[in-house]
């Protein structure tokens, strides 16, 4: 991937840890990036203005991983957690 100063000014892209999970620097849907996992078991979209926290991620070799991710959608006043 490109260097942070060459990338969009979105929190998800600018944070090195979060960027390490991103499939691409292109937004597949406006306002979101596709996040892959280190076990390659699944992917999901995360808001482009949020980042992941290393504290809430665990991985055991290539067969098990767990992360907690939550965000607030201020437009709809809804909180999400994964």
PDB file of N, CA, C and O in Angstrom:
ATOM      1  N   UNK A   1       0.840  -1.193   0.000  1.00  0.00           N
ATOM      2  CA  UNK A   1       0.000   0.000   0.000  1.00  0.00           C
ATOM      3  C   UNK A   1       0.879   1.249   0.000  1.00  0.00           C
ATOM      4  O   UNK A   1       2.060   1.202   0.342  1.00  0.00           O
ATOM      5  N   UNK A   2       0.279   2.343  -0.386  1.00  0.00           N
ATOM      6  CA  UNK A   2       0.991   3.609  -0.428  1.00  0.00           C
ATOM      7  C   UNK A   2       1.323   4.099   0.973  1.00  0.00           C
ATOM      8  O   UNK A   2       0.832   3.566   1.969  1.00  0.00           O
ATOM      9  N   UNK A   3       2.164   5.124   1.029  1.00  0.00           N
ATOM     10  CA  UNK A   3       2.507   5.758   2.299  1.00  0.00           C
ATOM     11  C   UNK A   3       1.325   6.600   2.776  1.00  0.00           C
ATOM     12  O   UNK A   3       0.541   7.074   1.954  1.00  0.00           O
ATOM     13  N   UNK A   4       1.179   6.799   4.110  1.00  0.00           N
ATOM     14  CA  UNK A   4       0.022   7.546   4.642  1.00  0.00           C
ATOM     15  C   UNK A   4      -0.184   8.925   4.020  1.00  0.00           C
ATOM     16  O   UNK A   4      -1.326   9.335   3.806  1.00  0.00           O
ATOM     17  N   UNK A   5       0.901   9.651   3.724  1.00  0.00           N
ATOM     18  CA  UNK A   5       0.736  10.998   3.162  1.00  0.00           C
ATOM     19  C   UNK A   5       0.255  10.966   1.713  1.00  0.00           C
ATOM     20  O   UNK A   5      -0.114  12.008   1.170  1.00  0.00           O
ATOM     21  N   UNK A   6       0.251   9.786   1.071  1.00  0.00           N
ATOM     22  CA  UNK A   6      -0.228   9.641  -0.303  1.00  0.00           C
ATOM     23  C   UNK A   6      -1.643   9.071  -0.353  1.00  0.00           C
ATOM     24  O   UNK A   6      -2.197   8.874  -1.435  1.00  0.00           O
ATOM     25  N   UNK A   7      -2.219   8.811   0.798  1.00  0.00           N
ATOM     26  CA  UNK A   7      -3.523   8.153   0.896  1.00  0.00           C
ATOM     27  C   UNK A   7      -4.613   9.136   1.301  1.00  0.00           C
ATOM     28  O   UNK A   7      -4.309  10.235   1.765  1.00  0.00           O
ATOM     29  N   UNK A   8      -5.874   8.760   1.133  1.00  0.00           N
ATOM     30  CA  UNK A   8      -6.977   9.618   1.581  1.00  0.00           C
ATOM     31  C   UNK A   8      -6.845   9.956   3.068  1.00  0.00           C
ATOM     32  O   UNK A   8      -6.302   9.175   3.849  1.00  0.00           O
ATOM     33  N   UNK A   9      -7.339  11.103   3.434  1.00  0.00           N
ATOM     34  CA  UNK A   9      -7.239  11.552   4.823  1.00  0.00           C
ATOM     35  C   UNK A   9      -8.398  10.990   5.651  1.00  0.00           C
ATOM     36  O   UNK A   9      -9.183  11.738   6.233  1.00  0.00           O
ATOM     37  N   UNK A  10      -8.486   9.670   5.690  1.00  0.00           N
ATOM     38  CA  UNK A  10      -9.490   8.984   6.505  1.00  0.00           C
ATOM     39  C   UNK A  10      -8.780   8.297   7.655  1.00  0.00           C
ATOM     40  O   UNK A  10      -7.676   7.775   7.498  1.00  0.00           O
ATOM     41  N   UNK A  11      -9.413   8.301   8.791  1.00  0.00           N
ATOM     42  CA  UNK A  11      -8.821   7.719   9.995  1.00  0.00           C
ATOM     43  C   UNK A  11      -8.421   6.248   9.789  1.00  0.00           C
ATOM     44  O   UNK A  11      -7.348   5.835  10.229  1.00  0.00           O
ATOM     45  N   UNK A  12      -9.267   5.464   9.131  1.00  0.00           N
ATOM     46  CA  UNK A  12      -8.978   4.043   8.911  1.00  0.00           C
ATOM     47  C   UNK A  12      -7.718   3.843   8.071  1.00  0.00           C
ATOM     48  O   UNK A  12      -6.965   2.898   8.304  1.00  0.00           O
ATOM     49  N   UNK A  13      -7.489   4.704   7.119  1.00  0.00           N
ATOM     50  CA  UNK A  13      -6.319   4.598   6.236  1.00  0.00           C
ATOM     51  C   UNK A  13      -5.070   5.142   6.913  1.00  0.00           C
ATOM     52  O   UNK A  13      -3.991   4.567   6.765  1.00  0.00           O
ATOM     53  N   UNK A  14      -5.193   6.219   7.639  1.00  0.00           N
ATOM     54  CA  UNK A  14      -4.032   6.862   8.237  1.00  0.00           C
ATOM     55  C   UNK A  14      -3.466   6.089   9.428  1.00  0.00           C
ATOM     56  O   UNK A  14      -2.290   6.248   9.755  1.00  0.00           O
ATOM     57  N   UNK A  15      -4.269   5.265  10.074  1.00  0.00           N
ATOM     58  CA  UNK A  15      -3.802   4.476  11.209  1.00  0.00           C
ATOM     59  C   UNK A  15      -3.110   3.205  10.690  1.00  0.00           C
ATOM     60  O   UNK A  15      -3.756   2.397  10.023  1.00  0.00           O
ATOM     61  N   UNK A  16      -1.811   3.008  10.979  1.00  0.00           N
ATOM     62  CA  UNK A  16      -1.087   1.848  10.440  1.00  0.00           C
ATOM     63  C   UNK A  16      -1.685   0.500  10.845  1.00  0.00           C
ATOM     64  O   UNK A  16      -1.730  -0.418  10.026  1.00  0.00           O
ATOM     65  N   UNK A  17      -2.136   0.366  12.066  1.00  0.00           N
ATOM     66  CA  UNK A  17      -2.694  -0.911  12.517  1.00  0.00           C
ATOM     67  C   UNK A  17      -3.982  -1.233  11.758  1.00  0.00           C
ATOM     68  O   UNK A  17      -4.149  -2.348  11.264  1.00  0.00           O
ATOM     69  N   UNK A  18      -4.878  -0.275  11.666  1.00  0.00           N
ATOM     70  CA  UNK A  18      -6.128  -0.488  10.934  1.00  0.00           C
ATOM     71  C   UNK A  18      -5.843  -0.758   9.464  1.00  0.00           C
ATOM     72  O   UNK A  18      -6.440  -1.651   8.863  1.00  0.00           O
ATOM     73  N   UNK A  19      -4.931   0.014   8.889  1.00  0.00           N
ATOM     74  CA  UNK A  19      -4.587  -0.152   7.473  1.00  0.00           C
ATOM     75  C   UNK A  19      -4.072  -1.567   7.189  1.00  0.00           C
ATOM     76  O   UNK A  19      -4.265  -2.078   6.086  1.00  0.00           O
ATOM     77  N   UNK A  20      -3.420  -2.206   8.168  1.00  0.00           N
ATOM     78  CA  UNK A  20      -2.889  -3.558   7.946  1.00  0.00           C
ATOM     79  C   UNK A  20      -4.005  -4.581   7.709  1.00  0.00           C
ATOM     80  O   UNK A  20      -3.742  -5.656   7.169  1.00  0.00           O
ATOM     81  N   UNK A  21      -5.235  -4.271   8.098  1.00  0.00           N
ATOM     82  CA  UNK A  21      -6.376  -5.167   7.882  1.00  0.00           C
ATOM     83  C   UNK A  21      -7.119  -4.867   6.577  1.00  0.00           C
ATOM     84  O   UNK A  21      -7.885  -5.706   6.102  1.00  0.00           O
ATOM     85  N   UNK A  22      -6.909  -3.698   5.998  1.00  0.00           N
ATOM     86  CA  UNK A  22      -7.700  -3.292   4.839  1.00  0.00           C
ATOM     87  C   UNK A  22      -7.312  -4.066   3.586  1.00  0.00           C
ATOM     88  O   UNK A  22      -6.132  -4.285   3.313  1.00  0.00           O
ATOM     89  N   UNK A  23      -8.312  -4.470   2.841  1.00  0.00           N
ATOM     90  CA  UNK A  23      -8.114  -5.215   1.601  1.00  0.00           C
ATOM     91  C   UNK A  23      -7.569  -4.291   0.516  1.00  0.00           C
ATOM     92  O   UNK A  23      -6.762  -4.709  -0.315  1.00  0.00           O
ATOM     93  N   UNK A  24      -8.013  -3.037   0.526  1.00  0.00           N
ATOM     94  CA  UNK A  24      -7.649  -2.076  -0.505  1.00  0.00           C
ATOM     95  C   UNK A  24      -7.805  -0.668   0.060  1.00  0.00           C
ATOM     96  O   UNK A  24      -8.480  -0.464   1.069  1.00  0.00           O
ATOM     97  N   UNK A  25      -7.178   0.294  -0.596  1.00  0.00           N
ATOM     98  CA  UNK A  25      -7.365   1.691  -0.212  1.00  0.00           C
ATOM     99  C   UNK A  25      -8.547   2.309  -0.949  1.00  0.00           C
ATOM    100  O   UNK A  25      -8.838   3.492  -0.772  1.00  0.00           O
ATOM    101  N   UNK A  26      -9.224   1.522  -1.768  1.00  0.00           N
ATOM    102  CA  UNK A  26     -10.437   1.977  -2.452  1.00  0.00           C
ATOM    103  C   UNK A  26     -11.655   1.658  -1.599  1.00  0.00           C
ATOM    104  O   UNK A  26     -11.716   0.611  -0.954  1.00  0.00           O
ATOM    105  N   UNK A  27     -12.620   2.565  -1.601  1.00  0.00           N
ATOM    106  CA  UNK A  27     -13.856   2.347  -0.851  1.00  0.00           C
ATOM    107  C   UNK A  27     -14.836   1.554  -1.721  1.00  0.00           C
ATOM    108  O   UNK A  27     -15.290   2.071  -2.742  1.00  0.00           O
ATOM    109  N   UNK A  28     -15.176   0.311  -1.347  1.00  0.00           N
ATOM    110  CA  UNK A  28     -16.137  -0.460  -2.136  1.00  0.00           C
ATOM    111  C   UNK A  28     -17.550   0.110  -2.039  1.00  0.00           C
ATOM    112  O   UNK A  28     -18.375  -0.088  -2.931  1.00  0.00           O
ATOM    113  N   UNK A  29     -17.812   0.814  -0.953  1.00  0.00           N
ATOM    114  CA  UNK A  29     -19.080   1.513  -0.753  1.00  0.00           C
ATOM    115  C   UNK A  29     -18.721   2.856  -0.135  1.00  0.00           C
ATOM    116  O   UNK A  29     -17.854   2.920   0.737  1.00  0.00           O
ATOM    117  N   UNK A  30     -19.366   3.917  -0.567  1.00  0.00           N
ATOM    118  CA  UNK A  30     -19.040   5.256  -0.100  1.00  0.00           C
ATOM    119  C   UNK A  30     -19.023   5.320   1.428  1.00  0.00           C
ATOM    120  O   UNK A  30     -20.013   4.984   2.078  1.00  0.00           O
ATOM    121  N   UNK A  31     -17.899   5.752   1.997  1.00  0.00           N
ATOM    122  CA  UNK A  31     -17.776   5.913   3.444  1.00  0.00           C
ATOM    123  C   UNK A  31     -17.264   4.686   4.175  1.00  0.00           C
ATOM    124  O   UNK A  31     -17.173   4.695   5.403  1.00  0.00           O
ATOM    125  N   UNK A  32     -16.926   3.625   3.440  1.00  0.00           N
ATOM    126  CA  UNK A  32     -16.484   2.373   4.063  1.00  0.00           C
ATOM    127  C   UNK A  32     -15.275   1.784   3.347  1.00  0.00           C
ATOM    128  O   UNK A  32     -15.084   1.984   2.147  1.00  0.00           O
ATOM    129  N   UNK A  33     -14.461   1.053   4.111  1.00  0.00           N
ATOM    130  CA  UNK A  33     -13.376   0.239   3.556  1.00  0.00           C
ATOM    131  C   UNK A  33     -13.663  -1.217   3.876  1.00  0.00           C
ATOM    132  O   UNK A  33     -14.330  -1.536   4.860  1.00  0.00           O
ATOM    133  N   UNK A  34     -13.144  -2.098   3.021  1.00  0.00           N
ATOM    134  CA  UNK A  34     -13.289  -3.523   3.298  1.00  0.00           C
ATOM    135  C   UNK A  34     -12.130  -3.970   4.176  1.00  0.00           C
ATOM    136  O   UNK A  34     -10.962  -3.750   3.854  1.00  0.00           O
ATOM    137  N   UNK A  35     -12.473  -4.593   5.274  1.00  0.00           N
ATOM    138  CA  UNK A  35     -11.487  -5.107   6.213  1.00  0.00           C
ATOM    139  C   UNK A  35     -11.423  -6.621   6.063  1.00  0.00           C
ATOM    140  O   UNK A  35     -12.445  -7.299   6.167  1.00  0.00           O
ATOM    141  N   UNK A  36     -10.244  -7.146   5.823  1.00  0.00           N
ATOM    142  CA  UNK A  36     -10.033  -8.588   5.828  1.00  0.00           C
ATOM    143  C   UNK A  36      -9.477  -8.962   7.192  1.00  0.00           C
ATOM    144  O   UNK A  36      -9.115  -8.085   7.977  1.00  0.00           O
ATOM    145  N   UNK A  37      -9.407 -10.226   7.474  1.00  0.00           N
ATOM    146  CA  UNK A  37      -8.840 -10.659   8.751  1.00  0.00           C
ATOM    147  C   UNK A  37      -7.558 -11.430   8.489  1.00  0.00           C
ATOM    148  O   UNK A  37      -7.316 -11.888   7.372  1.00  0.00           O
ATOM    149  N   UNK A  38      -6.752 -11.568   9.502  1.00  0.00           N
ATOM    150  CA  UNK A  38      -5.458 -12.228   9.330  1.00  0.00           C
ATOM    151  C   UNK A  38      -5.594 -13.730   9.130  1.00  0.00           C
ATOM    152  O   UNK A  38      -4.645 -14.370   8.676  1.00  0.00           O
ATOM    153  N   UNK A  39      -6.736 -14.307   9.452  1.00  0.00           N
ATOM    154  CA  UNK A  39      -6.958 -15.726   9.145  1.00  0.00           C
ATOM    155  C   UNK A  39      -7.613 -15.886   7.771  1.00  0.00           C
ATOM    156  O   UNK A  39      -7.785 -17.009   7.298  1.00  0.00           O
ATOM    157  N   UNK A  40      -7.975 -14.783   7.131  1.00  0.00           N
ATOM    158  CA  UNK A  40      -8.653 -14.794   5.824  1.00  0.00           C
ATOM    159  C   UNK A  40      -9.969 -15.565   5.842  1.00  0.00           C
ATOM    160  O   UNK A  40     -10.392 -16.091   4.813  1.00  0.00           O
ATOM    161  N   UNK A  41     -10.609 -15.636   6.986  1.00  0.00           N
ATOM    162  CA  UNK A  41     -11.860 -16.386   7.111  1.00  0.00           C
ATOM    163  C   UNK A  41     -13.076 -15.577   6.653  1.00  0.00           C
ATOM    164  O   UNK A  41     -14.078 -16.160   6.240  1.00  0.00           O
ATOM    165  N   UNK A  42     -13.004 -14.259   6.717  1.00  0.00           N
ATOM    166  CA  UNK A  42     -14.146 -13.421   6.361  1.00  0.00           C
ATOM    167  C   UNK A  42     -13.659 -11.996   6.138  1.00  0.00           C
ATOM    168  O   UNK A  42     -12.503 -11.672   6.414  1.00  0.00           O
ATOM    169  N   UNK A  43     -14.542 -11.157   5.643  1.00  0.00           N
ATOM    170  CA  UNK A  43     -14.260  -9.729   5.525  1.00  0.00           C
ATOM    171  C   UNK A  43     -15.532  -8.970   5.862  1.00  0.00           C
ATOM    172  O   UNK A  43     -16.627  -9.530   5.833  1.00  0.00           O
ATOM    173  N   UNK A  44     -15.379  -7.698   6.178  1.00  0.00           N
ATOM    174  CA  UNK A  44     -16.527  -6.847   6.467  1.00  0.00           C
ATOM    175  C   UNK A  44     -16.158  -5.410   6.174  1.00  0.00           C
ATOM    176  O   UNK A  44     -14.981  -5.077   6.036  1.00  0.00           O
ATOM    177  N   UNK A  45     -17.158  -4.566   6.081  1.00  0.00           N
ATOM    178  CA  UNK A  45     -16.925  -3.150   5.830  1.00  0.00           C
ATOM    179  C   UNK A  45     -16.848  -2.413   7.160  1.00  0.00           C
ATOM    180  O   UNK A  45     -17.636  -2.658   8.074  1.00  0.00           O
ATOM    181  N   UNK A  46     -15.875  -1.498   7.249  1.00  0.00           N
ATOM    182  CA  UNK A  46     -15.778  -0.645   8.430  1.00  0.00           C
ATOM    183  C   UNK A  46     -15.847   0.813   7.972  1.00  0.00           C
ATOM    184  O   UNK A  46     -15.403   1.132   6.869  1.00  0.00           O
ATOM    185  N   UNK A  47     -16.395   1.695   8.799  1.00  0.00           N
ATOM    186  CA  UNK A  47     -16.473   3.110   8.435  1.00  0.00           C
ATOM    187  C   UNK A  47     -15.074   3.686   8.199  1.00  0.00           C
ATOM    188  O   UNK A  47     -14.128   3.342   8.907  1.00  0.00           O
ATOM    189  N   UNK A  48     -14.953   4.555   7.208  1.00  0.00           N
ATOM    190  CA  UNK A  48     -13.643   5.111   6.879  1.00  0.00           C
ATOM    191  C   UNK A  48     -13.114   6.081   7.926  1.00  0.00           C
ATOM    192  O   UNK A  48     -11.931   6.422   7.901  1.00  0.00           O
ATOM    193  N   UNK A  49     -13.960   6.533   8.843  1.00  0.00           N
ATOM    194  CA  UNK A  49     -13.515   7.492   9.853  1.00  0.00           C
ATOM    195  C   UNK A  49     -13.274   6.845  11.220  1.00  0.00           C
ATOM    196  O   UNK A  49     -13.201   7.540  12.233  1.00  0.00           O
ATOM    197  N   UNK A  50     -13.150   5.523  11.245  1.00  0.00           N
ATOM    198  CA  UNK A  50     -12.880   4.811  12.502  1.00  0.00           C
ATOM    199  C   UNK A  50     -11.601   4.002  12.374  1.00  0.00           C
ATOM    200  O   UNK A  50     -11.085   3.811  11.273  1.00  0.00           O
ATOM    201  N   UNK A  51     -11.091   3.526  13.513  1.00  0.00           N
ATOM    202  CA  UNK A  51      -9.889   2.700  13.494  1.00  0.00           C
ATOM    203  C   UNK A  51     -10.036   1.540  14.460  1.00  0.00           C
ATOM    204  O   UNK A  51     -10.880   1.558  15.356  1.00  0.00           O
ATOM    205  N   UNK A  52      -9.199   0.530  14.264  1.00  0.00           N
ATOM    206  CA  UNK A  52      -9.179  -0.639  15.137  1.00  0.00           C
ATOM    207  C   UNK A  52      -8.182  -0.405  16.266  1.00  0.00           C
ATOM    208  O   UNK A  52      -7.236   0.369  16.121  1.00  0.00           O
ATOM    209  N   UNK A  53      -8.400  -1.071  17.377  1.00  0.00           N
ATOM    210  CA  UNK A  53      -7.518  -0.942  18.533  1.00  0.00           C
ATOM    211  C   UNK A  53      -6.875  -2.297  18.813  1.00  0.00           C
ATOM    212  O   UNK A  53      -7.579  -3.295  18.971  1.00  0.00           O
ATOM    213  N   UNK A  54      -5.552  -2.342  18.875  1.00  0.00           N
ATOM    214  CA  UNK A  54      -4.833  -3.594  19.120  1.00  0.00           C
ATOM    215  C   UNK A  54      -5.264  -4.273  20.416  1.00  0.00           C
ATOM    216  O   UNK A  54      -5.176  -5.496  20.532  1.00  0.00           O
ATOM    217  N   UNK A  55      -5.720  -3.509  21.374  1.00  0.00           N
ATOM    218  CA  UNK A  55      -6.146  -4.052  22.663  1.00  0.00           C
ATOM    219  C   UNK A  55      -7.282  -5.052  22.502  1.00  0.00           C
ATOM    220  O   UNK A  55      -7.403  -5.992  23.288  1.00  0.00           O
ATOM    221  N   UNK A  56      -8.109  -4.853  21.492  1.00  0.00           N
ATOM    222  CA  UNK A  56      -9.306  -5.672  21.323  1.00  0.00           C
ATOM    223  C   UNK A  56      -9.180  -6.714  20.212  1.00  0.00           C
ATOM    224  O   UNK A  56     -10.183  -7.128  19.630  1.00  0.00           O
ATOM    225  N   UNK A  57      -7.953  -7.138  19.918  1.00  0.00           N
ATOM    226  CA  UNK A  57      -7.733  -8.152  18.889  1.00  0.00           C
ATOM    227  C   UNK A  57      -6.835  -9.258  19.429  1.00  0.00           C
ATOM    228  O   UNK A  57      -5.820  -8.985  20.069  1.00  0.00           O
ATOM    229  N   UNK A  58      -7.211 -10.501  19.169  1.00  0.00           N
ATOM    230  CA  UNK A  58      -6.399 -11.655  19.550  1.00  0.00           C
ATOM    231  C   UNK A  58      -6.347 -12.625  18.382  1.00  0.00           C
ATOM    232  O   UNK A  58      -7.323 -12.791  17.651  1.00  0.00           O
ATOM    233  N   UNK A  59      -5.197 -13.263  18.215  1.00  0.00           N
ATOM    234  CA  UNK A  59      -5.044 -14.272  17.167  1.00  0.00           C
ATOM    235  C   UNK A  59      -4.199 -15.413  17.708  1.00  0.00           C
ATOM    236  O   UNK A  59      -3.193 -15.195  18.384  1.00  0.00           O
ATOM    237  N   UNK A  60      -4.622 -16.626  17.403  1.00  0.00           N
ATOM    238  CA  UNK A  60      -3.834 -17.814  17.734  1.00  0.00           C
ATOM    239  C   UNK A  60      -3.494 -18.526  16.437  1.00  0.00           C
ATOM    240  O   UNK A  60      -4.351 -19.128  15.789  1.00  0.00           O
ATOM    241  N   UNK A  61      -2.243 -18.443  16.082  1.00  0.00           N
ATOM    242  CA  UNK A  61      -1.746 -19.048  14.835  1.00  0.00           C
ATOM    243  C   UNK A  61      -2.653 -18.653  13.673  1.00  0.00           C
ATOM    244  O   UNK A  61      -3.053 -17.493  13.571  1.00  0.00           O
ATOM    245  N   UNK A  62      -2.977 -19.592  12.805  1.00  0.00           N
ATOM    246  CA  UNK A  62      -3.800 -19.266  11.638  1.00  0.00           C
ATOM    247  C   UNK A  62      -5.210 -19.824  11.729  1.00  0.00           C
ATOM    248  O   UNK A  62      -5.917 -19.871  10.723  1.00  0.00           O
ATOM    249  N   UNK A  63      -5.632 -20.246  12.906  1.00  0.00           N
ATOM    250  CA  UNK A  63      -6.927 -20.916  12.990  1.00  0.00           C
ATOM    251  C   UNK A  63      -7.946 -20.237  13.897  1.00  0.00           C
ATOM    252  O   UNK A  63      -9.101 -20.662  13.913  1.00  0.00           O
ATOM    253  N   UNK A  64      -7.581 -19.210  14.650  1.00  0.00           N
ATOM    254  CA  UNK A  64      -8.528 -18.591  15.576  1.00  0.00           C
ATOM    255  C   UNK A  64      -8.197 -17.117  15.721  1.00  0.00           C
ATOM    256  O   UNK A  64      -7.032 -16.744  15.863  1.00  0.00           O
ATOM    257  N   UNK A  65      -9.223 -16.282  15.684  1.00  0.00           N
ATOM    258  CA  UNK A  65      -9.031 -14.860  15.968  1.00  0.00           C
ATOM    259  C   UNK A  65     -10.314 -14.291  16.534  1.00  0.00           C
ATOM    260  O   UNK A  65     -11.403 -14.824  16.324  1.00  0.00           O
ATOM    261  N   UNK A  66     -10.160 -13.196  17.257  1.00  0.00           N
ATOM    262  CA  UNK A  66     -11.299 -12.531  17.879  1.00  0.00           C
ATOM    263  C   UNK A  66     -10.993 -11.041  17.925  1.00  0.00           C
ATOM    264  O   UNK A  66      -9.872 -10.635  18.234  1.00  0.00           O
ATOM    265  N   UNK A  67     -11.988 -10.240  17.618  1.00  0.00           N
ATOM    266  CA  UNK A  67     -11.830  -8.803  17.815  1.00  0.00           C
ATOM    267  C   UNK A  67     -13.162  -8.204  18.208  1.00  0.00           C
ATOM    268  O   UNK A  67     -14.228  -8.730  17.890  1.00  0.00           O
ATOM    269  N   UNK A  68     -13.071  -7.099  18.904  1.00  0.00           N
ATOM    270  CA  UNK A  68     -14.254  -6.322  19.272  1.00  0.00           C
ATOM    271  C   UNK A  68     -14.142  -5.005  18.541  1.00  0.00           C
ATOM    272  O   UNK A  68     -13.093  -4.360  18.529  1.00  0.00           O
ATOM    273  N   UNK A  69     -15.242  -4.623  17.935  1.00  0.00           N
ATOM    274  CA  UNK A  69     -15.260  -3.368  17.202  1.00  0.00           C
ATOM    275  C   UNK A  69     -16.623  -2.732  17.398  1.00  0.00           C
ATOM    276  O   UNK A  69     -17.646  -3.399  17.244  1.00  0.00           O
ATOM    277  N   UNK A  70     -16.648  -1.471  17.730  1.00  0.00           N
ATOM    278  CA  UNK A  70     -17.928  -0.776  17.886  1.00  0.00           C
ATOM    279  C   UNK A  70     -17.793   0.652  17.370  1.00  0.00           C
ATOM    280  O   UNK A  70     -16.700   1.217  17.341  1.00  0.00           O
ATOM    281  N   UNK A  71     -18.913   1.217  16.968  1.00  0.00           N
ATOM    282  CA  UNK A  71     -18.934   2.595  16.508  1.00  0.00           C
ATOM    283  C   UNK A  71     -20.340   3.142  16.663  1.00  0.00           C
ATOM    284  O   UNK A  71     -21.311   2.397  16.798  1.00  0.00           O
ATOM    285  N   UNK A  72     -20.420   4.458  16.638  1.00  0.00           N
ATOM    286  CA  UNK A  72     -21.705   5.150  16.744  1.00  0.00           C
ATOM    287  C   UNK A  72     -22.022   5.810  15.414  1.00  0.00           C
ATOM    288  O   UNK A  72     -21.180   6.497  14.836  1.00  0.00           O
ATOM    289  N   UNK A  73     -23.224   5.603  14.937  1.00  0.00           N
ATOM    290  CA  UNK A  73     -23.708   6.290  13.749  1.00  0.00           C
ATOM    291  C   UNK A  73     -24.493   7.495  14.248  1.00  0.00           C
ATOM    292  O   UNK A  73     -25.652   7.378  14.644  1.00  0.00           O
ATOM    293  N   UNK A  74     -23.850   8.645  14.222  1.00  0.00           N
ATOM    294  CA  UNK A  74     -24.471   9.843  14.786  1.00  0.00           C
ATOM    295  C   UNK A  74     -25.678  10.308  13.979  1.00  0.00           C
ATOM    296  O   UNK A  74     -26.589  10.925  14.531  1.00  0.00           O
ATOM    297  N   UNK A  75     -25.695  10.017  12.670  1.00  0.00           N
ATOM    298  CA  UNK A  75     -26.835  10.426  11.844  1.00  0.00           C
ATOM    299  C   UNK A  75     -28.118   9.715  12.256  1.00  0.00           C
ATOM    300  O   UNK A  75     -29.188  10.322  12.299  1.00  0.00           O
ATOM    301  N   UNK A  76     -28.002   8.417  12.559  1.00  0.00           N
ATOM    302  CA  UNK A  76     -29.198   7.656  12.940  1.00  0.00           C
ATOM    303  C   UNK A  76     -29.291   7.425  14.446  1.00  0.00           C
ATOM    304  O   UNK A  76     -30.245   6.816  14.928  1.00  0.00           O
ATOM    305  N   UNK A  77     -28.290   7.918  15.189  1.00  0.00           N
ATOM    306  CA  UNK A  77     -28.259   7.781  16.647  1.00  0.00           C
ATOM    307  C   UNK A  77     -28.336   6.309  17.084  1.00  0.00           C
ATOM    308  O   UNK A  77     -29.082   5.948  17.994  1.00  0.00           O
ATOM    309  N   UNK A  78     -27.531   5.465  16.396  1.00  0.00           N
ATOM    310  CA  UNK A  78     -27.484   4.035  16.694  1.00  0.00           C
ATOM    311  C   UNK A  78     -26.036   3.637  16.980  1.00  0.00           C
ATOM    312  O   UNK A  78     -25.120   4.100  16.300  1.00  0.00           O
ATOM    313  N   UNK A  79     -25.829   2.785  17.977  1.00  0.00           N
ATOM    314  CA  UNK A  79     -24.514   2.222  18.274  1.00  0.00           C
ATOM    315  C   UNK A  79     -24.456   0.797  17.747  1.00  0.00           C
ATOM    316  O   UNK A  79     -25.416   0.036  17.867  1.00  0.00           O
ATOM    317  N   UNK A  80     -23.314   0.445  17.161  1.00  0.00           N
ATOM    318  CA  UNK A  80     -23.103  -0.901  16.627  1.00  0.00           C
ATOM    319  C   UNK A  80     -21.907  -1.527  17.326  1.00  0.00           C
ATOM    320  O   UNK A  80     -20.954  -0.830  17.674  1.00  0.00           O
ATOM    321  N   UNK A  81     -21.952  -2.820  17.530  1.00  0.00           N
ATOM    322  CA  UNK A  81     -20.813  -3.572  18.068  1.00  0.00           C
ATOM    323  C   UNK A  81     -20.702  -4.893  17.326  1.00  0.00           C
ATOM    324  O   UNK A  81     -21.706  -5.545  17.037  1.00  0.00           O
ATOM    325  N   UNK A  82     -19.482  -5.275  17.026  1.00  0.00           N
ATOM    326  CA  UNK A  82     -19.208  -6.553  16.363  1.00  0.00           C
ATOM    327  C   UNK A  82     -18.218  -7.299  17.224  1.00  0.00           C
ATOM    328  O   UNK A  82     -17.821  -8.413  16.884  1.00  0.00           O
TER     329      UNK A  82
END
